[in-house]
Amino acid sequence: MTQKPSSPRNRSNDSAASRRNILEVAIREFAKKGLAGARIDEIAAQTATSKRMIYYYFGGKQGLYLAALEESYRSIRQVEGTLHLEALPPEEAMRTLVGFTFDYQARNPDFVRLVMNENMHHGTYLAQSASIKDLNVPAIAGIRDIYARGCAQGLFRPGLDPIDLHASISALCFFNVSNQHTFSLIFKRDLMAPEVYAQRRSNVVDLILRYMLA
């Protein structure tokens, strides 16, 4: 019996699935070993595809590294978009956003490690991205909308910068992952212990809100 050729849609789906599989492994490997330490051979061995296909899709290790960075930012923004913050009252929306950011980074430590790694490269590779600015526009637009609505209702004090607010949220949430091992060792307090984590999460949400409130 003659086998029917695969349809363009099936080939497109297979290609998208292969790229996702490669990126999942690449994010993990680059987060763990950095750009210099990660190996295409090792990444290929953990995927359902081949080294040749990695080069076909991404052009090489640096292209794959940049794609992994972009995908990491894309993922957090996509999940953030499902929060529908625009439908929530301003204070609840901001509490939801800060809590989400704290939880997302804790549950996705590879994202934090990958960003840390790129900072060690002084943002050299991310600077080559044609999409990274557009990927992060919604993050600032969302904060700007929440803040504007809160100011209009007299809840938030005027004069705050949405980009600075984003930086403060990121910094406070980032630390719990980036410094968890050294901080926990020095101060004998496991930052990921459930009761410590819950208290720190609550404190970070309150810190941001108290800074914003009128």
C-alpha positions as CSV (number, residue, x, y, z in Angstrom):
1,M,0.0,0.0,0.0
2,T,1.4,3.4,-1.0
3,Q,2.0,5.7,2.0
4,K,0.4,9.1,1.6
5,P,2.8,12.0,1.8
6,S,2.5,14.1,4.9
7,S,0.5,17.3,4.5
8,P,2.2,20.8,4.8
9,R,0.2,21.3,8.1
10,N,1.6,18.1,9.6
11,R,5.2,19.0,8.5
12,S,4.7,22.4,10.1
13,N,3.4,20.9,13.3
14,D,6.4,18.5,13.4
15,S,8.8,21.3,12.8
16,A,7.3,23.4,15.6
17,A,7.3,20.5,18.0
18,S,11.0,19.8,17.2
19,R,11.9,23.4,17.8
20,R,10.1,23.4,21.1
21,N,11.8,20.2,22.2
22,I,15.2,21.6,21.2
23,L,14.6,24.9,23.1
24,E,13.4,23.1,26.2
25,V,16.6,21.1,26.4
26,A,18.7,24.1,25.4
27,I,17.3,26.4,28.1
28,R,18.1,23.8,30.7
29,E,21.6,23.2,29.4
30,F,22.5,26.8,28.9
31,A,21.1,27.7,32.4
32,K,23.2,24.9,33.9
33,K,26.5,25.3,32.0
34,G,26.4,28.7,30.4
35,L,27.1,29.4,26.7
36,A,30.7,28.3,26.9
37,G,30.0,25.0,28.8
38,A,26.9,23.8,26.9
39,R,27.6,21.5,24.0
40,I,25.4,21.0,20.9
41,D,26.2,17.2,20.9
42,E,24.8,16.9,24.5
43,I,21.8,19.0,23.7
44,A,21.0,16.9,20.6
45,A,21.4,13.7,22.6
46,Q,18.6,14.8,24.9
47,T,16.2,15.7,22.2
48,A,14.0,13.8,19.7
49,T,16.0,15.3,16.8
50,S,19.6,15.5,15.6
51,K,22.6,17.8,15.7
52,R,22.1,18.5,12.0
53,M,18.5,19.7,12.6
54,I,19.7,22.0,15.4
55,Y,22.0,23.7,13.0
56,Y,19.3,23.8,10.4
57,Y,16.8,25.5,12.8
58,F,19.2,27.8,14.7
59,G,22.4,28.1,12.7
60,G,24.7,27.0,15.5
61,K,25.3,27.3,19.3
62,Q,25.1,31.0,19.5
63,G,21.9,31.1,17.5
64,L,20.4,28.5,19.7
65,Y,21.5,30.4,22.8
66,L,19.8,33.6,21.6
67,A,16.7,31.6,20.7
68,A,16.7,30.1,24.2
69,L,16.9,33.6,25.7
70,E,14.0,34.8,23.6
71,E,11.9,31.8,24.4
72,S,12.5,32.3,28.1
73,Y,11.2,35.8,28.0
74,R,8.4,34.9,25.7
75,S,7.2,32.2,28.1
76,I,6.9,34.5,31.1
77,R,5.1,37.1,29.1
78,Q,2.7,34.6,27.6
79,V,1.7,33.3,31.1
80,E,1.6,36.8,32.4
81,G,-1.0,37.6,29.7
82,T,-3.3,35.0,31.0
83,L,-3.7,36.8,34.3
84,H,-6.1,39.4,32.8
85,L,-4.9,42.1,35.1
86,E,-6.8,44.7,33.2
87,A,-10.1,43.2,34.6
88,L,-9.0,43.4,38.2
89,P,-9.1,46.5,40.5
90,P,-5.7,48.2,40.6
91,E,-4.5,47.1,44.0
92,E,-5.6,43.5,43.4
93,A,-4.0,43.6,40.0
94,M,-0.7,44.7,41.3
95,R,-0.7,42.2,44.2
96,T,-1.6,39.5,41.6
97,L,1.3,40.6,39.3
98,V,3.9,40.7,42.0
99,G,2.8,37.4,43.5
100,F,2.8,35.8,40.0
101,T,6.3,37.1,39.3
102,F,7.6,35.8,42.6
103,D,6.1,32.3,42.0
104,Y,7.1,32.1,38.3
105,Q,10.7,32.8,39.0
106,A,10.8,30.3,41.9
107,R,9.2,27.6,39.7
108,N,11.4,28.4,36.7
109,P,14.9,28.8,38.1
110,D,16.4,28.2,34.7
111,F,14.9,31.5,33.5
112,V,16.8,33.3,36.3
113,R,20.0,31.5,35.7
114,L,19.8,32.1,31.9
115,V,19.3,35.9,32.6
116,M,22.2,35.9,35.0
117,N,24.4,34.2,32.4
118,E,23.5,36.7,29.8
119,N,24.3,39.5,32.2
120,M,27.8,38.0,32.6
121,H,28.1,38.5,28.8
122,H,27.0,42.1,29.3
123,G,23.8,41.5,27.2
124,T,25.9,40.9,24.1
125,Y,23.7,38.2,22.6
126,L,20.4,39.6,23.7
127,A,21.4,42.9,22.0
128,Q,21.3,40.9,18.7
129,S,17.6,40.0,19.2
130,A,15.1,41.6,16.8
131,S,12.2,40.7,19.0
132,I,13.3,41.1,22.7
133,K,12.0,44.7,23.0
134,D,8.6,43.8,21.6
135,L,8.4,40.7,23.8
136,N,8.7,42.9,26.9
137,V,6.5,45.8,25.9
138,P,3.4,44.1,27.4
139,A,5.1,43.9,30.8
140,I,5.6,47.7,31.0
141,A,2.2,48.4,29.4
142,G,0.5,46.3,32.0
143,I,2.1,48.0,34.9
144,R,1.4,51.4,33.3
145,D,-2.3,50.6,32.9
146,I,-2.6,49.3,36.5
147,Y,-0.7,52.3,37.9
148,A,-2.8,54.8,35.8
149,R,-6.0,53.3,37.0
150,G,-4.8,53.3,40.6
151,C,-3.8,57.0,40.3
152,A,-7.2,57.9,38.8
153,Q,-8.9,56.3,41.8
154,G,-6.5,58.1,44.3
155,L,-5.0,54.8,45.4
156,F,-1.5,55.2,44.1
157,R,0.8,58.2,44.6
158,P,1.7,60.2,41.5
159,G,5.2,60.4,40.0
160,L,6.2,56.8,39.8
161,D,7.8,55.3,36.7
162,P,6.4,52.0,35.4
163,I,9.8,50.8,34.2
164,D,11.3,51.5,37.6
165,L,8.4,49.6,39.2
166,H,9.1,46.7,36.9
167,A,12.7,46.8,37.9
168,S,11.8,46.8,41.6
169,I,9.4,43.8,41.2
170,S,12.0,41.9,39.2
171,A,14.8,42.6,41.6
172,L,12.9,41.5,44.7
173,C,11.6,38.3,43.1
174,F,14.8,37.5,41.3
175,F,16.9,37.5,44.5
176,N,15.0,34.7,46.1
177,V,16.2,32.4,43.3
178,S,19.5,33.9,42.3
179,N,20.9,34.1,45.9
180,Q,19.0,31.3,47.5
181,H,22.0,29.0,48.1
182,T,24.4,31.6,49.5
183,F,21.8,33.4,51.5
184,S,20.4,30.2,52.9
185,L,23.9,29.0,53.8
186,I,25.1,32.2,55.5
187,F,21.9,32.9,57.5
188,K,20.8,29.3,58.1
189,R,17.4,30.0,56.6
190,D,16.2,27.9,53.7
191,L,14.5,30.5,51.4
192,M,12.5,27.7,49.7
193,A,11.2,26.2,52.9
194,P,7.4,26.5,52.6
195,E,6.8,28.8,55.6
196,V,9.9,31.0,54.8
197,Y,8.8,31.2,51.1
198,A,5.3,32.2,52.0
199,Q,6.4,34.9,54.4
200,R,8.9,36.3,51.9
201,R,6.4,36.3,49.1
202,S,3.9,38.2,51.3
203,N,6.6,40.7,52.3
204,V,7.6,41.4,48.7
205,V,4.0,42.0,47.7
206,D,3.5,44.3,50.6
207,L,6.8,46.2,49.9
208,I,5.8,47.0,46.4
209,L,2.2,48.0,47.3
210,R,3.2,50.2,50.3
211,Y,5.7,52.0,48.1
212,M,2.9,52.7,45.6
213,L,0.0,53.5,47.8
214,A,-0.9,57.2,48.3
